[in-house]
């Protein structure tokens, strides 16, 4: 209740910045060619057209899930963000080919630790879209999530700001 009173009076809550877990061009989530992501039903965020071949921890975090195929990782950051990084669209069908996982569920990881490596060229050769949605799965806890759409980001550069 106290938070809602402060917001009514114009005081803004805490904000968290999410650094980019991979390098590439940032596009709106609405442009992703998969309705599960583009609709925002899994959370708000952005997507990245990757230029590199690895996913790093965007901050000190706990690994909540790594999919057996290595195509996605879910993290809970020390700042309170529940983050899903999904490498490509329908890439679970590769059944782990072209992905190397470097973390496990329950691991505490530090900002910059390599979580997953992937072979961009091999994935493209197999006909898959490499667009990587980056979602804040607990976005309902924030009043505003804004991404750096249109920018090209490097690993660990500012990607999203989430405001309470």
C-alpha positions as CSV (number, residue, x, y, z in Angstrom):
1,X,0.0,0.0,0.0
2,X,2.8,2.4,0.9
3,X,4.4,1.9,-2.6
4,X,1.1,2.8,-4.3
5,X,0.7,5.9,-2.2
6,X,4.2,7.0,-3.2
7,X,3.5,6.3,-6.9
8,X,0.3,8.4,-6.6
9,X,2.3,11.3,-5.2
10,X,4.7,11.0,-8.1
11,X,7.6,9.2,-6.4
12,X,9.1,6.5,-8.7
13,X,10.1,3.2,-7.3
14,X,13.4,1.4,-7.8
15,X,14.6,0.7,-11.3
16,X,16.8,-2.2,-12.4
17,X,19.0,-2.2,-15.5
18,X,19.6,-5.5,-17.4
19,X,22.8,-5.7,-19.4
20,X,22.8,-7.6,-22.6
21,X,23.6,-11.3,-22.4
22,X,24.7,-11.4,-26.0
23,X,25.9,-9.0,-28.8
24,X,23.7,-8.0,-31.7
25,X,21.0,-5.7,-33.0
26,X,18.1,-5.0,-30.7
27,X,14.6,-5.3,-32.2
28,X,11.1,-4.9,-30.7
29,X,9.7,-8.1,-29.2
30,X,6.6,-7.5,-31.4
31,X,8.8,-8.1,-34.5
32,X,9.7,-11.7,-33.4
33,X,8.1,-14.2,-35.8
34,X,6.7,-16.4,-33.0
35,X,3.4,-15.3,-31.4
36,X,4.4,-16.9,-28.1
37,X,7.2,-14.3,-27.8
38,X,5.8,-11.4,-29.8
39,X,2.5,-11.3,-27.9
40,X,4.4,-10.7,-24.6
41,X,2.5,-13.6,-23.0
42,X,5.8,-15.0,-21.5
43,X,6.9,-11.5,-20.4
44,X,8.0,-8.2,-21.7
45,X,11.4,-7.5,-23.3
46,X,13.2,-7.2,-26.6
47,X,14.9,-9.5,-29.0
48,X,18.4,-9.6,-30.4
49,X,19.7,-10.6,-33.8
50,X,23.0,-12.0,-32.5
51,X,26.3,-11.2,-34.0
52,X,28.3,-13.4,-31.7
53,X,28.1,-17.0,-30.6
54,X,27.7,-17.0,-26.8
55,X,25.3,-16.0,-24.0
56,X,26.8,-14.5,-20.9
57,X,25.3,-13.9,-17.5
58,X,24.0,-10.3,-17.6
59,X,24.5,-9.9,-13.8
60,X,25.2,-11.9,-10.8
61,X,22.4,-14.5,-10.9
62,X,21.1,-17.9,-10.0
63,X,20.4,-20.3,-12.8
64,X,16.8,-21.4,-12.5
65,X,16.5,-23.5,-15.7
66,X,18.6,-24.6,-18.7
67,X,16.7,-26.4,-21.3
68,X,18.1,-29.9,-22.2
69,X,18.6,-28.8,-25.8
70,X,20.8,-25.9,-24.7
71,X,18.8,-23.3,-26.6
72,X,17.5,-21.3,-23.6
73,X,18.4,-20.3,-20.0
74,X,16.3,-18.8,-17.2
75,X,18.0,-16.7,-14.5
76,X,17.0,-14.9,-11.3
77,X,19.2,-11.9,-11.0
78,X,20.4,-10.4,-7.7
79,X,18.4,-7.3,-8.7
80,X,15.2,-9.4,-8.7
81,X,14.6,-9.8,-12.4
82,X,13.5,-13.2,-13.8
83,X,15.2,-13.3,-17.2
84,X,14.7,-15.8,-20.0
85,X,17.2,-15.9,-22.9
86,X,15.9,-18.0,-25.8
87,X,18.4,-18.5,-28.6
88,X,16.6,-18.6,-31.9
89,X,13.1,-19.7,-32.8
90,X,12.1,-23.4,-32.8
91,X,15.8,-24.2,-32.0
92,X,14.7,-26.8,-29.5
93,X,14.2,-29.0,-32.5
94,X,17.9,-29.1,-33.0
95,X,18.0,-31.3,-29.8
96,X,21.2,-29.8,-28.6
97,X,23.2,-29.8,-31.8
98,X,25.3,-26.6,-32.2
99,X,24.8,-25.6,-28.5
100,X,27.4,-26.1,-25.6
101,X,26.1,-25.4,-22.1
102,X,28.5,-24.2,-19.5
103,X,26.1,-23.8,-16.5
104,X,23.7,-26.0,-14.6
105,X,20.4,-25.4,-12.7
106,X,21.2,-24.0,-9.2
107,X,24.5,-22.5,-10.2
108,X,25.3,-19.0,-8.9
109,X,26.9,-17.2,-11.8
110,X,28.8,-13.9,-12.0
111,X,28.2,-11.1,-14.5
112,X,30.1,-12.1,-17.7
113,X,30.3,-15.9,-17.0
114,X,29.7,-17.8,-20.3
115,X,26.4,-19.8,-19.9
116,X,25.9,-21.1,-23.5
117,X,27.9,-21.1,-26.7
118,X,26.3,-21.7,-30.0
119,X,27.4,-22.1,-33.6
120,X,25.5,-19.3,-35.5
121,X,26.5,-20.5,-38.9
122,X,25.5,-24.1,-38.4
123,X,22.1,-23.1,-36.9
124,X,21.5,-20.8,-39.9
125,X,22.6,-23.6,-42.4
126,X,19.9,-25.8,-40.8
127,X,17.3,-23.1,-41.6
128,X,16.6,-21.7,-38.2
129,X,15.9,-18.1,-37.3
130,X,18.5,-16.9,-34.8
131,X,16.5,-14.1,-33.3
132,X,16.9,-14.3,-29.5
133,X,14.1,-13.1,-27.3
134,X,15.2,-11.7,-24.0
135,X,12.3,-11.6,-21.6
136,X,11.6,-10.3,-18.1
137,X,9.2,-13.1,-17.0
138,X,8.2,-11.2,-13.8
139,X,7.4,-8.1,-15.8
140,X,4.0,-7.7,-14.0
141,X,6.0,-6.6,-11.0
142,X,7.2,-3.5,-12.9
143,X,5.3,-0.5,-14.2
144,X,7.6,0.0,-17.2
145,X,10.1,-2.0,-19.1
146,X,12.0,-0.1,-21.8
147,X,14.5,-1.6,-24.2
148,X,17.3,-0.1,-26.3
149,X,15.4,-1.0,-29.5
150,X,17.2,-0.1,-32.8
151,X,20.7,-0.1,-31.2
152,X,23.4,-2.6,-31.7
153,X,24.6,-3.8,-28.3
154,X,27.7,-5.6,-27.1
155,X,27.8,-8.1,-24.4
156,X,27.1,-6.5,-21.0
157,X,26.0,-3.2,-22.5
158,X,22.7,-1.6,-21.3
159,X,19.7,-3.5,-22.8
160,X,16.6,-3.0,-20.6
161,X,15.4,-0.8,-17.8
162,X,12.7,-2.1,-15.5
163,X,11.0,0.4,-13.2
164,X,8.8,-0.6,-10.2
